[in-house]
Amino acid sequence: MIPFNKPYLTGKETDYIKEAVNLGKISGNGYFTNKCHLFFEEQFGFKKTLLTTSCTDALEMAAILLNIKEGDEVIVPSYTFVSSALAFIRQGAKIVFADSRADHPGIDEKKLENLISKRTKAIVVIHYAGVACDMDLIMDVAQKHNIFVVEDAAQAIDSYYNGKALGSIGHLGAFSFHETKNIISGEGGLLTINDNSFIERSEIIWEKGTNRSAFYKGEVDKYGWVDTGSSFLPSEIISAFLYSQLEKLPEIQKKRVHLWDLYYKNLRSLEIQGSIKLPFIPGYATNNAHMFYIIADNVMQRDSLIAFLKKKGILAVFHYLSLHKSDYYTKIQKENKDELPMADHYTDCLIRLPMFYELTEQQVLFITDTIKEFYQ
Ligand SMILES: *Cc1c(COP(=O)(O)O)cnc(C)c1O
């Protein structure tokens, strides 16, 4: 069976974990955490970064930092992972769901302004498959209406919008290092803070509502409880693991892009004959090869293709179920009459193909040949 995902290990993980253990400080915010922060800030130009235990946690920190509370509205695409909405619902926000674009599962920027009301506090955008949303359009709308922008960049490490790193454009950004992402630490995440006014408070929320970070830096002579917060920081064991992956980032990305290009080249004939649609990468966006997906015509064809591939030993999977139709949301939002046809279209028709570092060219060829066989 060709799996859908296989976590890639660089071989240095346990060396660095051993080093962290030998350093004698294995709680968070130590040697390897600092090395990771420096790497991210230097490599991608984020103003300030904080490692978290997951992208979900980074999004929760964003919701706290933006003071989201009961009565606030937050715009979130429906075609995304649960956490993009959940982090804001937990703070009491009402979620206003946005539809996806016809040419790409990302948020439909042109329809954004219709969703804004006097209560809108933030827009969360998702760079689906690591491909940028049109951030200039989004930041313009946000600025005009005085709204914050959070980039859910969970899938978007090392990907760019007009030369700017994703996660560095919105007021705040969130990355994931879950084992299904390009760069991993099992579970793990990163909050990026690009607006100076959030920097000081972000460190406090990160450290259980205390000013312990300032204390470590010698800025205050004792630390105590000064704000809300939680324990959002990972231990040095996680940071050490992550650092070994960061050192291999260029190789990992190069290999993934190579496999992605191979998929695209091999399946292009099926797109030309009108059987499937392939991913669209707008001119302002780069491709970090987080995911290779294809779009079938309808749900029946999608399901029978997945079943056909499985019979041939290939694990392909569908992706998100529109959040506006989820059990939880329909329970808490009873009068919900959202019509989001593109989100439903991707819910029904999108298929993700195996994509991981150790996937071979021969396997990609086998997968694309099998898909062609299905369409004959
Ligand atoms: C993976 C993912 C998340 C969740 O990341 P965790 O680190 O597992 O919390 C959130 N949003 C998107 C778009 C994702 O792909």
The ligand as an SDF file (V2000), in Angstrom:
LIG
                    3D

 15 15  0  0  0  0  0  0  0  0999 V2000
   -3.1370   21.2160   10.0310 C   0  0  0  0  0  0  0  0  0  0  0  0
   -3.9650   22.4370   10.0590 C   0  0  0  0  0  0  0  0  0  0  0  0
   -4.3790   23.0420   11.2620 C   0  0  0  0  0  0  0  0  0  0  0  0
   -4.1340   22.4130   12.6050 C   0  0  0  0  0  0  0  0  0  0  0  0
   -2.8130   22.2780   12.9380 O   0  0  0  0  0  0  0  0  0  0  0  0
   -2.4280   21.5840   14.3330 P   0  0  0  0  0  0  0  0  0  0  0  0
   -0.9720   21.8680   14.4560 O   0  0  0  0  0  0  0  0  0  0  0  0
   -2.7440   20.1420   14.1970 O   0  0  0  0  0  0  0  0  0  0  0  0
   -3.2190   22.2530   15.4030 O   0  0  0  0  0  0  0  0  0  0  0  0
   -5.0860   24.2260   11.2010 C   0  0  0  0  0  0  0  0  0  0  0  0
   -5.4140   24.7870   10.0340 N   0  0  0  0  0  0  0  0  0  0  0  0
   -5.0700   24.2390    8.8590 C   0  0  0  0  0  0  0  0  0  0  0  0
   -5.4370   24.9330    7.5880 C   0  0  0  0  0  0  0  0  0  0  0  0
   -4.3530   23.0320    8.8320 C   0  0  0  0  0  0  0  0  0  0  0  0
   -4.0220   22.4850    7.6560 O   0  0  0  0  0  0  0  0  0  0  0  0
  1  2  1  0
  2  3  1  0
  2 14  2  0
  3  4  1  0
  3 10  2  0
  4  5  1  0
  5  6  1  0
  6  7  2  0
  6  8  1  0
  6  9  1  0
 10 11  1  0
 11 12  2  0
 12 13  1  0
 12 14  1  0
 14 15  1  0
M  END
$$$$
